[in-house]
């Protein structure tokens, strides 16, 4: 089953907050106004019914998560039911369609597995390596219909060619916030916000509302790498890591983020007076904030790492030695973080302190989210130049 682990992002956190209490499906509530809506034909839909939009309340993320848990535990019929429920609301998710095909494979339903696989490929599934070796289809290895269909789909790999990645400059979208009393003649700290895995710039830029007219210039750029549609991400979702399994390509792509952050500083500096630049990252964004700041210690004064991991394997001793006297670190971590354990944040604090960095550590009662109180402390840390 193609379940790619993704660190919980602000996108997912926001979705889960708004979806809380919405577990009951639209079908269960549609009888409030004269019986169930007949969704099988256009004529069966009454646009005047007050409950006609109730399907928007479906908690798709919860159903997909439960389906993946059921699949992992061998409860394939339950997994298929949960995937089917989610697919009725989000039919264009290649990952969900593929996972449903896997569930049908375990259930021995060759015809249905073929239909789900074909739909997955048509909507953008191209992980042919996984399809070729997936053990979920073992029960169908002697099913001629399934084998023929799988081979036909695998032949598309030779038709479309193998994927390669080419470095190229491009315009990157970002969202900019200025203080309400912004003075163009005055200098301000620049804080660049890196969203988590699965987030986007609009979503992350909303953290500005947690602050009380901070005296900073805040810009939230968006990663150039997009995920295909998925039930748990209602908007287009982005990742800072190159979406490939080729680790050699990761090593080539990750430094590009650091160079892109340098470009952000240069671009903002053309139109605003900047007293110093800081990188603020949440979850996956925190790891890339570390990478960028330590690669460019003369450009960035500090890192605000919220619920993140320090990528120590990608940073050399020489780089740490050069950055530790120039780059300050502010770490914020929730004690109940289910995605990146609180102990990881503590270990990062101790590691960086041992390497000679000036580290401020702020813990809070919460999970894999951005705490407003910690965020305000972090912004004050940039404007005052010292830890709170």
C-alpha positions in Angstrom: 0.0 0.0 0.0 1.4 3.4 -1.0 1.1 5.2 2.3 3.8 7.9 2.3 4.5 9.1 5.8 4.2 12.8 6.0 5.0 14.9 9.1 1.8 16.5 10.4 1.6 19.9 9.0 -0.3 23.1 9.8 -2.5 22.2 6.9 -3.6 19.0 8.5 -3.9 20.6 11.9 -6.2 23.3 10.5 -8.3 20.7 8.7 -8.7 18.5 11.8 -9.8 21.5 13.9 -12.5 22.5 11.4 -13.5 18.9 10.9 -13.9 18.2 14.6 -17.3 16.8 15.4 -18.1 16.2 11.7 -17.6 12.5 11.7 -21.2 11.7 10.8 -21.5 11.4 7.0 -23.8 13.4 4.8 -25.9 10.3 4.0 -26.8 9.9 7.6 -28.0 13.5 7.9 -29.7 13.9 4.5 -32.9 12.5 5.7 -33.7 15.6 7.7 -35.6 17.1 4.8 -37.8 14.5 3.1 -35.6 11.4 2.9 -32.2 10.8 1.4 -30.9 12.8 -1.5 -30.7 10.7 -4.7 -27.1 11.4 -5.8 -27.2 8.8 -8.6 -28.9 11.2 -11.1 -29.0 15.0 -11.4 -32.8 15.0 -11.3 -32.6 13.5 -7.7 -30.8 16.6 -6.3 -32.9 19.4 -4.9 -30.7 22.5 -4.7 -33.2 24.2 -2.3 -32.8 21.7 0.5 -31.1 23.1 3.5 -29.0 20.0 3.9 -27.8 19.7 0.3 -24.3 20.9 1.2 -23.9 18.6 4.2 -21.5 16.4 2.3 -18.9 19.2 2.8 -18.9 18.4 6.5 -17.5 14.9 5.9 -14.3 14.3 7.9 -12.3 12.8 5.1 -8.9 12.9 6.9 -10.3 10.9 9.8 -11.8 8.2 7.4 -8.6 7.9 5.4 -6.5 7.7 8.6 -8.8 5.0 10.0 -8.7 3.2 6.7 -4.9 3.1 6.6 -4.8 1.8 10.2 -7.3 -0.9 9.4 -5.3 -1.9 6.3 -2.1 -2.1 8.3 -3.8 -4.3 10.8 -5.2 -6.7 8.2 -8.8 -5.5 8.4 -9.1 -5.1 4.6 -12.9 -5.0 4.3 -13.1 -2.2 6.8 -10.3 -0.4 5.1 -12.1 -0.7 1.7 -15.3 0.7 3.2 -13.5 3.7 4.7 -11.6 4.4 1.4 -14.9 4.1 -0.6 -16.6 6.6 1.7 -13.8 9.1 1.3 -13.6 8.6 -2.5 -17.3 9.5 -2.9 -16.3 13.0 -1.8 -12.8 13.2 -3.3 -12.7 11.1 -6.5 -9.5 12.5 -7.9 -7.0 11.3 -5.2 -4.5 9.0 -6.9 -3.1 7.8 -3.5 -6.5 7.0 -2.1 -7.5 5.1 -5.3 -4.3 3.1 -5.2 -4.8 2.2 -1.5 -8.4 1.1 -2.4 -7.0 -1.1 -5.2 -4.6 -2.6 -2.6 -7.5 -3.4 -0.3 -9.4 -5.0 -3.1 -6.3 -7.0 -3.9 -6.2 -8.4 -0.4 -9.8 -9.2 -0.6 -9.3 -11.1 -3.9 -11.5 -8.7 -5.9 -9.6 -8.7 -9.1 -12.2 -6.8 -11.2 -12.6 -4.0 -8.6 -8.8 -3.8 -8.1 -8.4 -3.3 -11.8 -10.9 -0.5 -11.9 -9.4 1.3 -8.9 -5.9 0.9 -10.3 -6.9 2.3 -13.7 -8.5 5.3 -12.0 -5.4 5.9 -9.8 -3.2 6.0 -12.9 -5.6 8.2 -14.8 -5.6 10.7 -11.9 -1.8 10.9 -11.7 -0.4 7.8 -9.9 3.0 7.1 -11.4 4.8 5.2 -8.7 5.2 2.2 -11.0 8.0 0.8 -8.8 5.6 0.3 -5.9 2.9 -1.2 -8.2 5.4 -3.7 -9.6 6.4 -5.1 -6.2 3.4 -4.4 -4.0 2.5 -7.5 -1.9 -1.1 -6.4 -1.5 -1.7 -7.8 -4.9 -0.3 -11.3 -4.1 -3.8 -12.8 -3.8 -4.4 -11.8 -7.5 -1.1 -13.2 -8.9 -3.0 -16.0 -10.7 -5.9 -13.7 -11.8 -5.4 -13.3 -15.6 -7.6 -10.2 -15.8 -5.6 -8.4 -13.1 -2.2 -9.5 -14.3 -3.0 -8.3 -17.8 -4.3 -4.9 -16.6 -1.3 -4.4 -14.3 1.1 -5.2 -17.1 -0.8 -2.8 -19.4 -0.5 0.0 -16.7 3.1 -0.7 -16.1 3.8 -0.3 -19.8 3.0 3.4 -19.4 6.3 3.8 -17.6 8.1 3.1 -20.9 5.6 5.4 -22.7 6.1 8.5 -20.5 9.8 8.0 -19.9 11.7 7.9 -16.6 11.5 11.0 -14.3 14.5 13.3 -14.1 14.9 16.6 -12.3 16.6 19.7 -13.8 17.6 22.7 -11.8 15.9 25.8 -13.1 15.1 29.3 -11.7 11.4 30.1 -11.3 9.2 32.7 -9.6 8.0 31.5 -6.2 4.8 32.7 -4.7 4.9 34.3 -1.2 2.7 36.2 1.2 3.9 39.4 2.8 2.8 41.1 6.1 3.8 44.5 7.3 3.1 46.2 10.7 -0.1 48.3 10.7 2.0 51.4 11.4 4.8 50.5 9.0 7.3 53.3 8.4 9.2 52.9 5.1 12.1 55.0 6.6 12.6 52.6 9.5 14.5 49.3 9.5 12.7 46.1 10.7 13.8 42.5 11.3 12.8 40.2 8.4 11.2 36.9 9.4 10.8 34.3 6.6 8.2 31.6 7.5 8.6 28.1 6.1 5.4 26.1 6.2 5.3 22.4 7.2 5.0 19.4 4.9 1.7 19.6 3.1 1.1 23.3 3.8 1.1 26.4 1.6 2.0 30.0 1.9 -1.6 31.3 2.4 -2.2 28.9 5.2 1.1 29.6 7.0 0.8 33.4 6.6 -2.2 33.2 8.9 0.1 32.9 11.9 0.3 36.7 11.6 -3.1 36.8 13.3 -1.6 35.2 16.4 0.5 38.3 16.9 -0.3 41.8 18.1 1.0 44.1 15.3 4.6 42.8 15.5 7.3 45.2 14.4 8.7 42.9 11.8 8.4 42.3 8.1 7.0 38.8 7.6 7.1 36.8 4.4 5.8 33.3 3.9 7.2 31.7 0.6 5.8 28.6 -0.9 7.7 25.5 -1.8 7.9 24.7 -5.5 7.0 21.0 -5.1 3.3 20.2 -5.0 1.5 17.0 -3.9 -1.2 15.5 -6.0 -4.7 15.8 -4.6 -5.4 13.9 -1.3 -8.4 13.7 1.0 -6.5 15.1 4.0 -5.3 18.2 2.1 -8.3 20.3 0.9 -6.0 22.8 -0.9 -3.0 22.1 -3.0 -0.3 20.9 -0.7 3.4 21.6 -1.0 6.6 20.0 0.4 10.1 21.5 0.8 11.7 18.0 0.1 11.9 16.8 -3.5 9.1 14.3 -3.9 11.3 11.3 -5.0 12.7 8.2 -3.4 16.1 8.9 -4.9 18.2 10.0 -1.9 21.0 11.2 -4.2 18.5 13.7 -5.6 17.6 14.9 -2.1 21.2 15.8 -1.5 21.2 17.9 -4.6 17.8 19.5 -4.1 17.9 20.4 -0.4 20.6 23.1 -0.7 18.5 24.8 -3.4 16.0 25.7 -0.6 18.8 27.5 1.2 19.7 29.4 -2.0 16.0 30.3 -2.5 15.8 31.8 1.0 18.8 33.9 0.2 16.9 35.2 -2.9 13.9 36.0 -0.7 16.1 38.2 1.5 17.6 39.9 -1.5 14.2 40.6 -3.1 12.6 42.0 0.1 15.7 44.1 0.7 15.1 45.9 -2.6 11.9 47.5 -1.3 12.2 47.4 2.5 14.8 48.4 5.1 15.9 45.2 6.8 17.8 45.2 10.1 18.4 41.4 10.0 16.9 38.2 8.6 15.5 35.3 10.6 14.1 32.0 9.4 11.0 30.6 11.1 10.0 27.0 10.3 7.3 24.6 11.4 7.8 20.8 11.3 9.5 20.1 7.9 10.0 23.8 7.5 12.1 23.9 10.6 14.6 21.4 9.2 15.0 23.5 6.1 15.3 26.7 8.2 18.3 25.1 9.9 19.8 24.1 6.6 19.5 27.6 5.1 20.7 29.5 8.1 23.7 27.4 8.7 24.7 27.4 5.0 24.4 31.3 5.0 25.4 32.3 8.5 26.4 35.8 7.3 22.9 36.4 6.0 20.7 34.9 8.7 20.9 36.0 12.4 18.8 33.2 13.7 16.4 30.3 13.4 13.0 29.8 15.0 12.4 26.1 14.9 8.8 25.1 15.9 8.1 21.3 16.3 11.0 20.4 14.0 14.1 18.2 13.7 17.7 19.3 13.3 19.1 17.7 10.1 22.4 16.9 11.7 23.4 14.3 9.0 23.2 17.0 6.3 25.3 19.6 8.2 29.1 19.2 8.5 31.2 20.0 11.5 32.8 22.8 9.6 29.5 24.4 8.8 28.4 24.2 12.5 31.7 25.7 13.6 31.2 28.6 11.2 27.6 29.2 12.1 27.5 28.6 15.9 28.9 32.0 16.8 26.7 33.9 14.3 23.3 32.1 14.3 21.1 32.1 17.3 18.4 29.4 17.8 14.9 29.5 19.3 13.2 26.1 19.7 9.5 25.7 20.5 8.1 22.3 21.1 4.9 20.8 22.5 5.1 18.3 25.3 2.4 16.2 23.7 3.6 16.3 20.1 2.5 13.1 18.4 4.5 13.6 15.2 7.9 14.7 16.5 8.4 13.7 20.1 9.1 16.3 22.8 12.3 14.4 23.6 13.5 15.1 20.1 13.2 18.8 20.8 15.1 18.5 24.1 17.8 16.4 22.4 18.1 19.1 19.7 18.5 21.8 22.3 21.3 19.9 24.0 23.0 19.0 20.8 23.1 22.6 19.5 24.1 24.0 22.9 27.0 21.5 22.9 28.0 22.7 19.4 28.3 26.2 20.7 25.0 27.8 19.5 23.1 30.2 21.7 19.8 28.3 22.2 16.5 29.5 23.7 14.1 26.7 24.4 10.3 27.2 24.9 8.0 24.2 25.7 4.2 24.3 25.9 1.3 22.1 26.7 0.2 21.0 23.2 0.9 18.8 20.2 2.3 19.3 16.7 1.0 22.8 16.3 2.1 26.4 16.6 1.4 27.8 20.1 0.5 31.5 20.0 2.3 32.3 23.3 5.5 30.6 22.1 5.2 32.4 18.7 5.0 35.8 20.4 8.0 35.0 22.5 10.0 34.0 19.4 9.1 37.2 17.6 10.1 39.3 20.6 13.3 37.3 20.6 14.1 38.6 17.1 13.2 42.2 17.8 15.0 42.4 21.2 18.1 40.5 20.1 18.1 38.3 23.2 16.2 35.4 24.5 13.1 36.0 26.7 
